[in-house]
Amino acid sequence: MLFIAGYHPIVKDLGPTKERTCPHCHNRRFWLLQRRRYYLSLFFIPVLPLRTRYGERCPICGYEEPLSAEQARHRQQEAELNRRAVTENWNEERYAAERRRAGLD
């Protein structure tokens, strides 16, 4: 009997966080919050989640800085707010008001 097993991550972008200058490529952009879940897979189907890692990634060069789960939880609220601001095309005034209401300022 033949079993094909593997160990691989599934990466999910949680949204843009803060505008930062990358220490690697020196571009200034909004970094992306990412969650990486590593799975044990059978026949290329993810079966069992083994661990979860968080990080912020530069969208230009892909340089990534790891985050703890606690840091990621705090930044996830900001990432969701930024994602909504982009998709709903908020102006600066509404964005500032929403940040204050969410307690991010």
Wavefront OBJ file of the C-alpha trace (Angstrom):
o trace
v 0.000 0.000 0.000
v 1.319 3.450 -0.903
v 0.821 6.528 1.309
v 1.856 9.998 0.250
v 2.296 12.208 3.306
v 3.685 15.699 3.656
v 4.126 18.732 5.874
v 3.357 22.131 4.384
v 2.042 25.582 5.297
v -1.147 27.256 4.164
v -0.629 31.035 4.164
v -3.483 33.485 4.650
v -3.133 37.258 4.257
v -5.018 38.937 7.099
v -4.666 42.465 5.701
v -2.342 45.476 5.658
v -1.042 46.764 8.998
v 1.287 49.736 9.420
v 3.194 51.682 6.814
v 6.851 50.857 7.463
v 10.229 51.119 5.822
v 11.619 47.690 5.030
v 15.094 47.070 6.507
v 15.888 44.823 3.538
v 14.754 46.746 0.410
v 14.250 50.225 2.009
v 10.827 50.751 0.379
v 8.051 52.346 2.411
v 4.772 50.421 2.121
v 1.954 48.984 4.223
v 3.160 45.594 5.457
v 0.894 42.544 5.309
v -0.106 40.523 8.338
v 0.041 36.801 7.543
v -0.929 33.605 9.290
v 0.911 30.399 8.387
v -0.677 27.137 9.485
v 1.442 24.046 9.032
v -0.469 20.860 8.246
v 0.250 17.194 7.991
v -1.254 16.115 4.696
v -2.217 12.788 3.188
v -2.472 12.527 -0.571
v -1.977 16.325 -0.778
v -5.037 17.017 1.408
v -4.375 18.946 4.661
v -5.522 16.698 7.497
v -4.029 17.748 10.824
v -2.922 21.284 11.802
v 0.374 21.053 13.656
v 1.380 24.649 14.408
v 0.555 28.258 13.589
v 2.995 31.100 12.984
v 2.327 34.806 12.423
v 4.418 37.432 10.694
v 4.426 40.760 8.910
v 5.729 40.733 5.351
v 7.052 43.474 3.090
v 4.900 43.425 -0.070
v 7.838 44.467 -2.264
v 10.666 42.051 -1.440
v 8.906 39.481 0.762
v 11.094 40.078 3.822
v 9.207 38.809 6.873
v 9.428 39.545 10.571
v 7.897 36.969 12.929
v 5.239 37.952 15.453
v 3.988 36.249 18.584
v 0.333 35.219 18.712
v -0.331 38.085 21.138
v 1.247 40.677 18.814
v -0.691 39.266 15.871
v -3.968 39.506 17.788
v -3.384 43.224 18.408
v -2.435 43.897 14.792
v -5.284 41.850 13.360
v -7.836 44.486 14.401
v -5.832 47.151 12.605
v -5.433 44.928 9.538
v -9.194 44.377 9.338
v -9.847 48.115 9.648
v -7.308 48.883 6.905
v -8.797 46.213 4.641
v -12.280 47.725 5.070
v -10.915 51.224 4.410
v -9.421 50.113 1.107
v -12.367 48.044 -0.120
v -14.983 50.646 0.877
v -12.833 53.574 -0.340
v -12.947 55.621 2.878
v -11.722 59.205 2.958
v -9.148 60.377 5.527
v -11.777 61.766 7.916
v -13.757 58.534 8.082
v -10.578 56.497 8.461
v -9.429 58.653 11.408
v -12.887 58.430 13.024
v -12.969 54.618 12.657
v -9.461 54.312 14.156
v -10.545 56.391 17.169
v -13.725 54.337 17.584
v -11.706 51.084 17.466
v -9.231 52.462 20.032
v -6.232 52.273 17.699
v -5.042 55.856 18.214
l 1 2 3 4 5 6 7 8 9 10 11 12 13 14 15 16 17 18 19 20 21 22 23 24 25 26 27 28 29 30 31 32 33 34 35 36 37 38 39 40 41 42 43 44 45 46 47 48 49 50 51 52 53 54 55 56 57 58 59 60 61 62 63 64 65 66 67 68 69 70 71 72 73 74 75 76 77 78 79 80 81 82 83 84 85 86 87 88 89 90 91 92 93 94 95 96 97 98 99 100 101 102 103 104 105
